[in-house]
Amino acid sequence: MRIYDKLPVMNIIRRPKRSAALIILVTVLAFIIFGGMMLTKSLENGLDSLGNRLGAQIMVVPEEAAEDAGLEDIVLQGNTGYFYMSDTKLDEVAAIEGVGQTSSQLFLASLAASCCSAKVQLIGFDPETDFAIQAWIRSTYDGTLGPMEIVVGNDIISDEGEKLSFYSDECTVVAKLAKTGTNYDRCVFASWETIEALTASSLGKQLNNFKDIDPAHVLSCILVNVEEGYDIDTVVGKINQEVDEVTAIRTRNMVSDIASGLSGFSGVLKVVMTAAFIVAIVLMAIAFTMILNERKKEFAVLRVMGASGKSIVKSVWTEIFLLCLTGGVAGSLAALLITSLFGNAIRTSLELPMLMPQASFAVMLFAVTIAAVIIAGSLASLAGVIRTGKAEPSLLLREEY
């Protein structure tokens, strides 16, 4: 192998500071590209998961709950909280013209359970009428929940067959749900029979304020699907008009609010990524120009020794490729590690649902990021490399190009 064929690796090794600086620059660019696209995809997956989780066209809650700014966090993302109304509201809602399927849920806030370092949300549902939660549960558990049997969210540290204590009662974990990217991953789900027993045990713990409602006859929310041929917004209006002390909300509108927040964040993220890409190309262009100017005499000597301009260009391109490849791999792996390890913290900070994509997407994104930084490096050095390849040795030695 001729000596100038070894130059790319030799130059990288023998100029460690210069090489490290260029690799760091490319690493930062790759980190921004990979991390930004991974974060955007995770947020989109979280929103899709949230939409699938709802499974109802309308949600009916107490009036005071509808006015609470934290309502969406509780009913959409599973944040700890509670609100109650009488179970007579279920019959009143079901009697409204256009209302088809109805099912009720009950939220309880527990003390720190044996599985968790913080409170968990207990969510009870009626297996006989439910059309939302069970469809989700069936992906991991196709049995019927018995007395004091529960299904836990993915982030709860407990396995099938283990016992968890809530209030003074023990419950058996029969399944763990797939990850949703929301706080539902830290929730516990139980049948109505079990949740009634836990409600009775919670009395006196001062955790769930039932006010003047009989604890044996309380609901937190009612899920509604309208009959075919009826307009959803019309049914929402009828419920709000005819049923006292409740508010009906179209679930699509609730998700739309979160989608708007996601869209705004994604827009800002894309602007930042684009700006970073442009700045990185400019910085790399300056860096590569300075480096090529410093190496003019080196290139002149190689030309005198018989190296063609084409060989010089090939050598420089190879060096740039190796630098960009190293930085691209380092930046992509760093971004993948951070989004994987701190995904929950990022989700909590953004207050948006977030679900990491499958490994196949990460592999594809890895390849795209590497290609992007190599292209960026090539574009940044294009003018200087072409000028170097065309310059005559005599001009290089006289530093006139």
C-alpha positions as a Markdown table, in Angstrom:
| # | Residue | x | y | z |
|---|---|---|---|---|
| 1 | Met | 0.0 | 0.0 | 0.0 |
| 2 | Arg | 1.4 | 3.4 | -1.0 |
| 3 | Ile | 2.1 | 5.8 | 1.8 |
| 4 | Tyr | -0.6 | 8.2 | 0.9 |
| 5 | Asp | -3.2 | 5.5 | 1.2 |
| 6 | Lys | -2.4 | 5.3 | 4.9 |
| 7 | Leu | -2.5 | 9.0 | 5.4 |
| 8 | Pro | -6.2 | 9.2 | 6.6 |
| 9 | Val | -5.6 | 7.0 | 9.7 |
| 10 | Met | -2.1 | 8.4 | 10.3 |
| 11 | Asn | -3.3 | 12.0 | 10.2 |
| 12 | Ile | -6.1 | 11.2 | 12.7 |
| 13 | Ile | -3.8 | 9.4 | 15.1 |
| 14 | Arg | -0.9 | 11.9 | 14.9 |
| 15 | Arg | -3.1 | 14.9 | 15.3 |
| 16 | Pro | -5.2 | 13.8 | 18.3 |
| 17 | Lys | -6.3 | 17.2 | 19.5 |
| 18 | Arg | -7.4 | 18.3 | 16.1 |
| 19 | Ser | -9.1 | 15.0 | 15.4 |
| 20 | Ala | -10.8 | 15.0 | 18.8 |
| 21 | Ala | -12.2 | 18.5 | 18.2 |
| 22 | Leu | -13.7 | 17.5 | 14.9 |
| 23 | Ile | -15.1 | 14.3 | 16.3 |
| 24 | Ile | -16.7 | 16.2 | 19.2 |
| 25 | Leu | -18.3 | 18.6 | 16.8 |
| 26 | Val | -19.8 | 15.8 | 14.7 |
| 27 | Thr | -20.8 | 14.0 | 17.9 |
| 28 | Val | -22.8 | 17.0 | 19.0 |
| 29 | Leu | -24.5 | 17.2 | 15.6 |
| 30 | Ala | -25.3 | 13.4 | 15.7 |
| 31 | Phe | -26.6 | 13.7 | 19.2 |
| 32 | Ile | -29.0 | 16.5 | 18.3 |
| 33 | Ile | -30.3 | 14.7 | 15.1 |
| 34 | Phe | -30.7 | 11.2 | 16.7 |
| 35 | Gly | -32.0 | 12.5 | 20.1 |
| 36 | Gly | -34.4 | 15.0 | 18.5 |
| 37 | Met | -35.9 | 12.4 | 16.1 |
| 38 | Met | -36.1 | 9.8 | 18.8 |
| 39 | Leu | -37.8 | 12.2 | 21.2 |
| 40 | Thr | -40.3 | 13.3 | 18.5 |
| 41 | Lys | -41.1 | 9.7 | 17.6 |
| 42 | Ser | -41.5 | 8.7 | 21.3 |
| 43 | Leu | -43.9 | 11.6 | 21.8 |
| 44 | Glu | -45.9 | 10.6 | 18.7 |
| 45 | Asn | -46.1 | 7.0 | 20.0 |
| 46 | Gly | -47.2 | 8.2 | 23.4 |
| 47 | Leu | -50.0 | 10.2 | 21.9 |
| 48 | Asp | -51.1 | 7.2 | 19.8 |
| 49 | Ser | -51.0 | 5.0 | 22.9 |
| 50 | Leu | -53.1 | 7.5 | 24.8 |
| 51 | Gly | -55.7 | 7.6 | 22.1 |
| 52 | Asn | -55.9 | 3.8 | 22.0 |
| 53 | Arg | -56.2 | 3.7 | 25.8 |
| 54 | Leu | -59.3 | 5.9 | 26.0 |
| 55 | Gly | -61.5 | 3.7 | 23.9 |
| 56 | Ala | -64.6 | 6.0 | 24.4 |
| 57 | Gln | -66.0 | 8.9 | 22.5 |
| 58 | Ile | -67.3 | 10.8 | 25.5 |
| 59 | Met | -66.2 | 11.1 | 29.1 |
| 60 | Val | -68.6 | 12.3 | 31.8 |
| 61 | Val | -67.1 | 13.6 | 35.1 |
| 62 | Pro | -68.4 | 15.8 | 38.0 |
| 63 | Glu | -68.7 | 19.5 | 37.3 |
| 64 | Glu | -65.9 | 20.4 | 39.7 |
| 65 | Ala | -63.6 | 17.9 | 38.1 |
| 66 | Ala | -64.1 | 19.4 | 34.7 |
| 67 | Glu | -63.0 | 22.8 | 36.0 |
| 68 | Asp | -59.9 | 21.3 | 37.5 |
| 69 | Ala | -56.7 | 22.0 | 35.4 |
| 70 | Gly | -55.4 | 18.6 | 36.4 |
| 71 | Leu | -58.4 | 16.7 | 35.0 |
| 72 | Glu | -56.6 | 15.7 | 31.8 |
| 73 | Asp | -53.6 | 14.5 | 33.7 |
| 74 | Ile | -55.8 | 12.2 | 35.8 |
| 75 | Val | -58.1 | 10.7 | 33.2 |
| 76 | Leu | -55.7 | 10.8 | 30.2 |
| 77 | Gln | -52.3 | 10.1 | 31.7 |
| 78 | Gly | -53.1 | 8.3 | 35.0 |
| 79 | Asn | -51.8 | 10.9 | 37.4 |
| 80 | Thr | -52.8 | 10.3 | 41.0 |
| 81 | Gly | -56.0 | 12.0 | 41.8 |
| 82 | Tyr | -59.7 | 11.5 | 42.5 |
| 83 | Phe | -63.2 | 13.0 | 42.1 |
| 84 | Tyr | -66.6 | 11.4 | 42.8 |
| 85 | Met | -70.3 | 11.5 | 41.9 |
| 86 | Ser | -73.3 | 9.3 | 42.7 |
| 87 | Asp | -73.7 | 6.2 | 40.7 |
| 88 | Thr | -77.3 | 7.3 | 39.9 |
| 89 | Lys | -75.7 | 9.5 | 37.2 |
| 90 | Leu | -74.9 | 6.4 | 35.2 |
| 91 | Asp | -78.6 | 5.6 | 34.7 |
| 92 | Glu | -79.3 | 9.2 | 33.9 |
| 93 | Val | -76.6 | 9.4 | 31.2 |
| 94 | Ala | -77.6 | 6.0 | 29.8 |
| 95 | Ala | -81.2 | 7.3 | 29.3 |
| 96 | Ile | -80.1 | 10.2 | 27.1 |
| 97 | Glu | -81.1 | 9.8 | 23.4 |
| 98 | Gly | -78.2 | 8.8 | 21.3 |
| 99 | Val | -76.2 | 7.2 | 24.1 |
| 100 | Gly | -75.1 | 3.7 | 23.3 |
| 101 | Gln | -72.5 | 1.9 | 25.4 |
| 102 | Thr | -71.8 | 3.2 | 28.9 |
| 103 | Ser | -69.4 | 2.0 | 31.5 |
| 104 | Ser | -68.1 | 3.5 | 34.8 |
| 105 | Gln | -64.8 | 3.8 | 36.5 |
| 106 | Leu | -63.7 | 4.7 | 40.0 |
| 107 | Phe | -60.4 | 6.3 | 41.0 |
| 108 | Leu | -58.7 | 5.7 | 44.4 |
| 109 | Ala | -55.5 | 7.2 | 45.6 |
| 110 | Ser | -53.5 | 4.8 | 47.7 |
| 111 | Leu | -50.7 | 5.2 | 50.3 |
| 112 | Ala | -47.2 | 4.2 | 49.2 |
| 113 | Ala | -47.7 | 0.5 | 48.3 |
| 114 | Ser | -45.2 | -2.2 | 48.9 |
| 115 | Cys | -44.3 | -2.0 | 45.3 |
| 116 | Cys | -43.7 | 1.7 | 45.0 |
| 117 | Ser | -42.0 | 4.6 | 46.6 |
| 118 | Ala | -44.9 | 7.0 | 45.9 |
| 119 | Lys | -48.6 | 6.9 | 45.7 |
| 120 | Val | -50.3 | 4.8 | 43.0 |
| 121 | Gln | -53.6 | 5.3 | 41.3 |
| 122 | Leu | -56.1 | 2.5 | 41.7 |
| 123 | Ile | -58.6 | 2.4 | 38.9 |
| 124 | Gly | -61.7 | 0.2 | 39.2 |
| 125 | Phe | -63.9 | -0.8 | 36.2 |
| 126 | Asp | -67.0 | -2.9 | 35.6 |
| 127 | Pro | -66.0 | -6.0 | 33.6 |
| 128 | Glu | -69.6 | -6.6 | 32.5 |
| 129 | Thr | -69.9 | -3.2 | 30.7 |
| 130 | Asp | -66.3 | -2.1 | 30.2 |
| 131 | Phe | -65.3 | -1.5 | 26.6 |
| 132 | Ala | -62.0 | 0.5 | 27.2 |
| 133 | Ile | -59.7 | -1.0 | 29.8 |
| 134 | Gln | -60.3 | -4.7 | 29.1 |
| 135 | Ala | -59.4 | -4.3 | 25.5 |
| 136 | Trp | -56.0 | -3.0 | 26.6 |
| 137 | Ile | -55.6 | -5.6 | 29.3 |
| 138 | Arg | -56.3 | -8.5 | 26.9 |
| 139 | Ser | -53.0 | -7.8 | 25.2 |
| 140 | Thr | -51.2 | -9.4 | 28.2 |
| 141 | Tyr | -54.0 | -11.1 | 30.1 |
| 142 | Asp | -57.0 | -13.0 | 28.6 |
| 143 | Gly | -58.5 | -14.2 | 31.9 |
| 144 | Thr | -61.2 | -12.8 | 34.1 |
| 145 | Leu | -60.2 | -10.8 | 37.1 |
| 146 | Gly | -61.4 | -12.5 | 40.3 |
| 147 | Pro | -61.9 | -11.0 | 43.8 |
| 148 | Met | -58.8 | -9.2 | 45.0 |
| 149 | Glu | -56.9 | -9.8 | 41.8 |
| 150 | Ile | -55.3 | -6.8 | 40.0 |
| 151 | Val | -53.4 | -5.9 | 36.9 |
| 152 | Val | -50.5 | -3.5 | 37.3 |
| 153 | Gly | -48.8 | -1.0 | 35.0 |
| 154 | Asn | -45.5 | -1.7 | 33.4 |
| 155 | Asp | -43.4 | 0.5 | 35.8 |
| 156 | Ile | -44.7 | -1.1 | 39.0 |
| 157 | Ile | -42.1 | -3.3 | 40.4 |
| 158 | Ser | -44.1 | -6.5 | 40.8 |
| 159 | Asp | -44.5 | -9.8 | 39.0 |
| 160 | Glu | -47.3 | -12.1 | 38.4 |
| 161 | Gly | -48.3 | -14.0 | 41.5 |
| 162 | Glu | -47.0 | -11.5 | 43.9 |
| 163 | Lys | -49.1 | -9.8 | 46.6 |
| 164 | Leu | -49.5 | -6.1 | 47.0 |
| 165 | Ser | -51.1 | -4.4 | 50.0 |
| 166 | Phe | -53.5 | -1.5 | 49.6 |
| 167 | Tyr | -54.9 | 0.0 | 52.8 |
| 168 | Ser | -55.4 | -3.2 | 55.0 |
| 169 | Asp | -56.1 | -5.6 | 52.1 |
| 170 | Glu | -53.8 | -7.8 | 50.0 |
| 171 | Cys | -54.3 | -8.2 | 46.3 |
| 172 | Thr | -52.7 | -10.7 | 43.9 |
| 173 | Val | -51.0 | -9.5 | 40.7 |
| 174 | Val | -52.2 | -11.6 | 37.8 |
| 175 | Ala | -50.6 | -9.6 | 35.0 |
| 176 | Lys | -48.4 | -6.7 | 34.0 |
| 177 | Leu | -49.5 | -4.4 | 31.2 |
| 178 | Ala | -47.5 | -3.4 | 28.2 |
| 179 | Lys | -45.8 | 0.0 | 28.4 |
| 180 | Thr | -47.9 | 3.0 | 27.4 |
| 181 | Gly | -45.5 | 5.9 | 27.9 |
| 182 | Thr | -48.0 | 7.6 | 30.3 |
| 183 | Asn | -48.5 | 7.6 | 34.1 |
| 184 | Tyr | -50.9 | 4.6 | 33.5 |
| 185 | Asp | -47.6 | 2.6 | 33.7 |
| 186 | Arg | -47.8 | 3.4 | 37.4 |
| 187 | Cys | -51.5 | 2.5 | 37.9 |
| 188 | Val | -53.2 | -0.5 | 39.3 |
| 189 | Phe | -56.4 | -1.9 | 37.7 |
| 190 | Ala | -59.1 | -3.9 | 39.5 |
| 191 | Ser | -62.6 | -5.2 | 38.9 |
| 192 | Trp | -65.6 | -3.4 | 40.5 |
| 193 | Glu | -65.9 | -6.1 | 43.2 |
| 194 | Thr | -62.3 | -5.6 | 44.2 |
| 195 | Ile | -62.4 | -1.8 | 44.1 |
| 196 | Glu | -65.5 | -1.7 | 46.3 |
| 197 | Ala | -63.6 | -3.8 | 48.9 |
| 198 | Leu | -60.7 | -1.4 | 48.7 |
| 199 | Thr | -63.0 | 1.6 | 48.9 |
| 200 | Ala | -64.4 | 0.3 | 52.1 |
| 201 | Ser | -60.9 | -0.3 | 53.5 |
| 202 | Ser | -59.9 | 3.2 | 52.6 |
| 203 | Leu | -62.5 | 4.8 | 54.8 |
| 204 | Gly | -60.8 | 6.6 | 57.7 |
| 205 | Lys | -57.5 | 6.9 | 55.8 |
| 206 | Gln | -58.5 | 10.4 | 54.7 |
| 207 | Leu | -57.2 | 9.7 | 51.2 |
| 208 | Asn | -60.4 | 9.9 | 49.2 |
| 209 | Asn | -62.9 | 12.6 | 49.9 |
| 210 | Phe | -66.3 | 11.2 | 49.1 |
| 211 | Lys | -68.0 | 14.3 | 50.7 |
| 212 | Asp | -71.7 | 13.6 | 51.2 |
| 213 | Ile | -71.8 | 10.6 | 48.7 |
| 214 | Asp | -72.3 | 7.1 | 50.0 |
| 215 | Pro | -68.9 | 5.4 | 49.4 |
| 216 | Ala | -70.8 | 2.3 | 48.4 |
| 217 | His | -72.4 | 4.2 | 45.5 |
| 218 | Val | -69.7 | 6.4 | 44.0 |
| 219 | Leu | -68.3 | 6.8 | 40.5 |
| 220 | Ser | -65.4 | 8.9 | 39.2 |
| 221 | Cys | -66.3 | 9.0 | 35.5 |
| 222 | Ile | -68.6 | 7.5 | 32.9 |
| 223 | Leu | -67.4 | 6.4 | 29.5 |
| 224 | Val | -69.8 | 6.7 | 26.6 |
| 225 | Asn | -70.0 | 5.6 | 23.0 |
| 226 | Val | -72.9 | 7.1 | 21.0 |
| 227 | Glu | -75.3 | 5.0 | 18.9 |
| 228 | Glu | -74.7 | 4.8 | 15.2 |
| 229 | Gly | -76.3 | 7.7 | 13.3 |
| 230 | Tyr | -76.0 | 10.2 | 16.2 |
| 231 | Asp | -73.7 | 13.1 | 16.2 |
| 232 | Ile | -71.2 | 13.0 | 19.1 |
| 233 | Asp | -71.2 | 16.7 | 19.8 |
| 234 | Thr | -75.0 | 16.7 | 19.9 |
| 235 | Val | -75.0 | 13.9 | 22.5 |
| 236 | Val | -72.4 | 15.8 | 24.5 |
| 237 | Gly | -74.7 | 18.8 | 24.5 |
| 238 | Lys | -77.7 | 16.7 | 25.6 |
| 239 | Ile | -75.9 | 15.2 | 28.5 |
| 240 | Asn | -74.7 | 18.6 | 29.7 |
| 241 | Gln | -78.2 | 20.0 | 29.4 |
| 242 | Glu | -80.2 | 17.1 | 30.9 |
| 243 | Val | -78.0 | 15.7 | 33.6 |
| 244 | Asp | -77.2 | 17.9 | 36.6 |
| 245 | Glu | -73.8 | 18.4 | 38.3 |
| 246 | Val | -71.8 | 16.6 | 35.6 |
| 247 | Thr | -69.9 | 17.7 | 32.5 |
| 248 | Ala | -69.6 | 15.6 | 29.3 |
| 249 | Ile | -66.4 | 16.1 | 27.3 |
| 250 | Arg | -65.5 | 14.7 | 23.9 |
| 251 | Thr | -62.4 | 12.7 | 24.4 |
| 252 | Arg | -61.0 | 13.7 | 21.0 |
| 253 | Asn | -60.9 | 17.3 | 22.2 |
| 254 | Met | -59.0 | 16.3 | 25.3 |
| 255 | Val | -56.4 | 14.4 | 23.2 |
| 256 | Ser | -56.3 | 17.3 | 20.8 |
| 257 | Asp | -55.1 | 19.6 | 23.6 |
| 258 | Ile | -52.2 | 17.3 | 24.2 |
| 259 | Ala | -51.6 | 16.9 | 20.5 |
| 260 | Ser | -51.4 | 20.7 | 20.2 |
| 261 | Gly | -48.7 | 20.8 | 22.9 |
| 262 | Leu | -46.9 | 18.0 | 21.2 |
| 263 | Ser | -47.1 | 19.8 | 17.9 |
| 264 | Gly | -45.7 | 23.0 | 19.4 |
| 265 | Phe | -42.9 | 21.2 | 21.1 |
| 266 | Ser | -42.1 | 19.2 | 17.9 |
| 267 | Gly | -42.0 | 22.5 | 15.9 |
| 268 | Val | -39.5 | 24.0 | 18.3 |
| 269 | Leu | -37.4 | 20.8 | 18.2 |
| 270 | Lys | -37.3 | 20.8 | 14.4 |
| 271 | Val | -36.2 | 24.5 | 14.3 |
| 272 | Val | -33.5 | 23.7 | 16.8 |
| 273 | Met | -32.3 | 20.7 | 14.8 |
| 274 | Thr | -32.3 | 22.6 | 11.6 |
| 275 | Ala | -30.4 | 25.5 | 13.1 |
| 276 | Ala | -27.9 | 23.1 | 14.7 |
| 277 | Phe | -27.4 | 21.3 | 11.4 |
| 278 | Ile | -26.6 | 24.6 | 9.6 |
| 279 | Val | -24.3 | 25.9 | 12.4 |
| 280 | Ala | -22.5 | 22.5 | 12.4 |
| 281 | Ile | -21.9 | 22.7 | 8.6 |
| 282 | Val | -20.6 | 26.2 | 8.9 |
| 283 | Leu | -18.3 | 25.3 | 11.8 |
| 284 | Met | -17.1 | 22.2 | 10.0 |
| 285 | Ala | -16.5 | 24.2 | 6.8 |
| 286 | Ile | -14.3 | 26.7 | 8.7 |
| 287 | Ala | -12.5 | 23.9 | 10.5 |
| 288 | Phe | -11.8 | 21.8 | 7.3 |
| 289 | Thr | -10.7 | 24.9 | 5.4 |
| 290 | Met | -8.2 | 25.8 | 8.1 |
| 291 | Ile | -6.9 | 22.2 | 8.2 |
| 292 | Leu | -6.5 | 22.0 | 4.5 |
| 293 | Asn | -4.7 | 25.3 | 4.4 |
| 294 | Glu | -2.3 | 24.0 | 7.1 |
| 295 | Arg | -1.6 | 20.9 | 5.0 |
| 296 | Lys | -0.8 | 22.6 | 1.7 |
| 297 | Lys | 2.9 | 21.8 | 1.8 |
| 298 | Glu | 2.1 | 18.2 | 2.8 |
| 299 | Phe | -0.1 | 17.9 | -0.3 |
| 300 | Ala | 2.6 | 19.5 | -2.5 |
| 301 | Val | 5.2 | 17.0 | -1.4 |
| 302 | Leu | 2.8 | 14.2 | -2.1 |
| 303 | Arg | 2.2 | 15.5 | -5.6 |
| 304 | Val | 5.9 | 15.8 | -6.2 |
| 305 | Met | 6.3 | 12.2 | -5.0 |
| 306 | Gly | 3.9 | 11.1 | -7.7 |
| 307 | Ala | 0.5 | 11.2 | -6.0 |
| 308 | Ser | -2.2 | 12.4 | -8.3 |
| 309 | Gly | -4.7 | 15.1 | -7.4 |
| 310 | Lys | -7.4 | 12.3 | -7.4 |
| 311 | Ser | -5.4 | 10.3 | -4.9 |
| 312 | Ile | -5.1 | 13.4 | -2.6 |
| 313 | Val | -8.8 | 14.0 | -2.8 |
| 314 | Lys | -9.5 | 10.4 | -2.0 |
| 315 | Ser | -7.2 | 10.5 | 1.0 |
| 316 | Val | -8.9 | 13.7 | 2.4 |
| 317 | Trp | -12.4 | 12.3 | 1.8 |
| 318 | Thr | -11.5 | 9.1 | 3.6 |
| 319 | Glu | -10.2 | 11.1 | 6.6 |
| 320 | Ile | -13.3 | 13.2 | 6.7 |
| 321 | Phe | -15.4 | 10.0 | 6.4 |
| 322 | Leu | -13.7 | 8.3 | 9.3 |
| 323 | Leu | -14.0 | 11.4 | 11.5 |
| 324 | Cys | -17.7 | 11.8 | 10.7 |
| 325 | Leu | -18.4 | 8.1 | 11.1 |
| 326 | Thr | -16.7 | 8.0 | 14.6 |
| 327 | Gly | -18.5 | 11.2 | 15.7 |
| 328 | Gly | -21.8 | 9.9 | 14.3 |
| 329 | Val | -21.6 | 6.6 | 16.1 |
| 330 | Ala | -20.6 | 8.2 | 19.4 |
| 331 | Gly | -23.4 | 10.9 | 19.2 |
| 332 | Ser | -26.1 | 8.4 | 18.2 |
| 333 | Leu | -25.2 | 5.9 | 21.0 |
| 334 | Ala | -25.0 | 8.7 | 23.6 |
| 335 | Ala | -28.5 | 10.0 | 22.5 |
| 336 | Leu | -29.9 | 6.4 | 22.6 |
| 337 | Leu | -28.5 | 5.8 | 26.0 |
| 338 | Ile | -29.9 | 9.0 | 27.5 |
| 339 | Thr | -33.4 | 8.7 | 26.0 |
| 340 | Ser | -33.5 | 5.1 | 27.2 |
| 341 | Leu | -32.3 | 5.7 | 30.7 |
| 342 | Phe | -34.0 | 9.0 | 31.3 |
| 343 | Gly | -37.2 | 8.5 | 29.3 |
| 344 | Asn | -39.5 | 8.7 | 32.3 |
| 345 | Ala | -37.7 | 11.8 | 33.6 |
| 346 | Ile | -38.0 | 13.5 | 30.2 |
| 347 | Arg | -41.7 | 12.5 | 30.0 |
| 348 | Thr | -42.4 | 13.9 | 33.5 |
| 349 | Ser | -40.5 | 17.1 | 32.6 |
| 350 | Leu | -42.4 | 17.7 | 29.4 |
| 351 | Glu | -45.8 | 16.6 | 30.9 |
| 352 | Leu | -46.5 | 14.7 | 27.6 |
| 353 | Pro | -47.1 | 11.0 | 27.0 |
| 354 | Met | -43.9 | 9.4 | 25.7 |
| 355 | Leu | -43.4 | 5.8 | 24.5 |
| 356 | Met | -40.0 | 4.7 | 23.2 |
| 357 | Pro | -40.2 | 3.3 | 19.6 |
| 358 | Gln | -39.2 | -0.3 | 18.7 |
| 359 | Ala | -35.6 | -1.4 | 18.2 |
| 360 | Ser | -36.1 | -1.5 | 14.4 |
| 361 | Phe | -36.8 | 2.3 | 14.4 |
| 362 | Ala | -33.7 | 3.0 | 16.5 |
| 363 | Val | -31.6 | 0.9 | 14.0 |
| 364 | Met | -33.1 | 2.8 | 11.1 |
| 365 | Leu | -32.5 | 6.2 | 12.8 |
| 366 | Phe | -28.9 | 5.2 | 13.6 |
| 367 | Ala | -28.2 | 4.6 | 9.9 |
| 368 | Val | -30.0 | 7.9 | 8.9 |
| 369 | Thr | -28.0 | 9.9 | 11.5 |
| 370 | Ile | -24.7 | 8.4 | 10.4 |
| 371 | Ala | -25.6 | 9.2 | 6.7 |
| 372 | Ala | -26.6 | 12.8 | 7.7 |
| 373 | Val | -23.4 | 13.7 | 9.5 |
| 374 | Ile | -21.3 | 12.2 | 6.7 |
| 375 | Ile | -23.2 | 14.2 | 4.2 |
| 376 | Ala | -22.8 | 17.3 | 6.4 |
| 377 | Gly | -19.1 | 16.8 | 6.6 |
| 378 | Ser | -18.8 | 16.2 | 2.9 |
| 379 | Leu | -20.7 | 19.4 | 2.1 |
| 380 | Ala | -18.7 | 21.4 | 4.6 |
| 381 | Ser | -15.3 | 20.3 | 3.1 |
| 382 | Leu | -16.4 | 20.1 | -0.6 |
| 383 | Ala | -15.0 | 23.4 | -1.8 |
| 384 | Gly | -11.7 | 23.0 | 0.0 |
| 385 | Val | -11.2 | 19.5 | -1.1 |
| 386 | Ile | -11.9 | 20.2 | -4.8 |
| 387 | Arg | -9.5 | 23.2 | -4.7 |
| 388 | Thr | -6.8 | 21.1 | -3.1 |
| 389 | Gly | -7.2 | 18.3 | -5.8 |
| 390 | Lys | -6.9 | 20.8 | -8.7 |
| 391 | Ala | -4.1 | 22.9 | -7.4 |
| 392 | Glu | -0.6 | 22.6 | -8.9 |
| 393 | Pro | 2.3 | 21.5 | -6.7 |
| 394 | Ser | 4.2 | 24.7 | -7.4 |
| 395 | Leu | 1.2 | 26.8 | -6.3 |
| 396 | Leu | 0.8 | 24.8 | -3.2 |
| 397 | Leu | 4.5 | 25.3 | -2.2 |
| 398 | Arg | 4.2 | 29.1 | -2.9 |
| 399 | Glu | 0.9 | 29.1 | -0.8 |
| 400 | Glu | -0.9 | 30.9 | -3.7 |
| 401 | Tyr | -4.1 | 29.0 | -3.8 |
